[in-house]
Amino acid sequence: MSQKYTPMYSVGFLKILDFACVDWFKIKKNGERLRVMLKKSLFFFGYILLQRYELAPLFAAPRKQYITLLSYIVSSRNRFLGGDKTNSNPTKPSSPNVPTEKQNKKRELFDDTEFLIATLILITTVILSVVSYFRIYDLNFVVGQFRLSHWFSWIGTFFIAIYSPIYFTLKRKYPGRIRSLLRIHIYGNLISFMLITIHFTQQISRPEAFFPDLSTGLALYIVMPILVLSGYLHRFRIIKSLNPHTNRYLHVSLTLTFYIIILVHVLQGLNII
């Protein structure tokens, strides 16, 4: 047989017939319905002939071209019956490895620079807390009048206490700069949490004879990880079932709790209460 009768040319014939159907029925009443019915009949007919009666040898075509035509007919049949809505190109068979919504969400997260940096800071926090607790590297030396770990704690607490109200004020006053303000809020608070964590692990790793009175310091550190976690989940929407409004309410409530505990902690440190 001549090459012009191969299945690849038959595919072209089906496409031409399809366009002809469009032109013929587009001016008719119920034309779309008739066109779809004709397509169903055409694809069913081709499917039966090629799959059940093995008509590929009649075309004198290689096996690869036969499989291509058969895949085209099967995918087209499924698409027009409503079973396959993922393939927009009728000349290509539908891919069996279509990514799920969960896989797409994971891919979007790992393409998000903010998510990667925030996660890296949290991982670094865990590593440094272990280093600090087991005294692998001693950070308990004096800088000026106070120990380094105390400076870390004060710097971290000061940033959170000062920048949080600034952020909530500026994001309403300058909505066009909310992206930059949010990044400072995320990275700054995560680094502050890391510094406070180093201080806390230094304190709880002290010998029993020199173990500090944690009191409000312990309450403060219980609030801090929950505050960071709620903000992390709210920003990156990792858990879809988590209500964003509930999570935001929790985040704001924990922020207010943080301020109350900080005030009491400072007053206790100054021996006022």
ZIKA-V164559 format. One record per backbone hydrogen bond with DSSP energy under -1.0 kcal/mol. NH is the residue of the N-H (numbers start at 0). CO is the residue of the C=O. Records with the same first field share a line. If there is no record, write none. Layout:
# ZIKA-V164559
NH=CO / CO
This chain:
# ZIKA-V164559
4=1
5=2
9=5
10=6
11=7
12=8
13=9
14=10
15=11
16=12
17=13
18=14
19=15
20=16
21=17
22=18
23=19
24=20
25=21
27=24
30=27
33=29
34=30
35=31
36=32
37=33
38=34
39=35
40=36
41=37
42=38
43=39
44=40
45=41
46=42
47=43
48=44
49=45
50=46
51=47
52=48
58=55
59=56
60=55
65=61
66=62
67=63
68=64
69=65
70=66
71=67
72=68
73=69
74=70
75=71
76=72
77=73
78=74
79=75
80=76
81=78
82=77
83=77
91=88
103=99
104=100
105=101
106=102
107=103
108=104
109=105
111=108
115=111
116=112
117=113
118=114
119=115
120=116
121=117
122=118
123=119
124=120
125=121
126=122
127=123
128=124
129=125
130=126
131=127
132=128
133=129
135=130
142=145
145=142
147=140
150=146
151=147
152=148
153=149
154=150
155=151
156=152
157=153
158=154
159=155
160=156
161=157
162=158
163=159
165=161
166=162
167=163
168=164
169=165
170=166
172=168
173=169
176=173
177=174
180=176
181=177
182=178
183=179
184=180
185=181
186=182
187=183
188=184
189=185
190=186
191=187
192=188
193=189
194=190
195=191
196=192
197=193
198=194
199=195
200=196
201=197
202=198
203=199
205=202
209=206
210=207
216=213
218=214
219=215
220=216
221=217
222=218
223=219
224=220
226=222
227=223
228=224
229=225
230=226
231=227
232=228
233=229
234=230
235=231
236=232
241=238
246=242
247=243
248=244
249=245
250=246
251=247
252=248
253=249
254=250
255=251
256=252
257=253
258=254
259=255
260=256
261=257
262=258
263=259
264=260
265=261
266=262
267=263
268=264
269=265
270=267
271=266
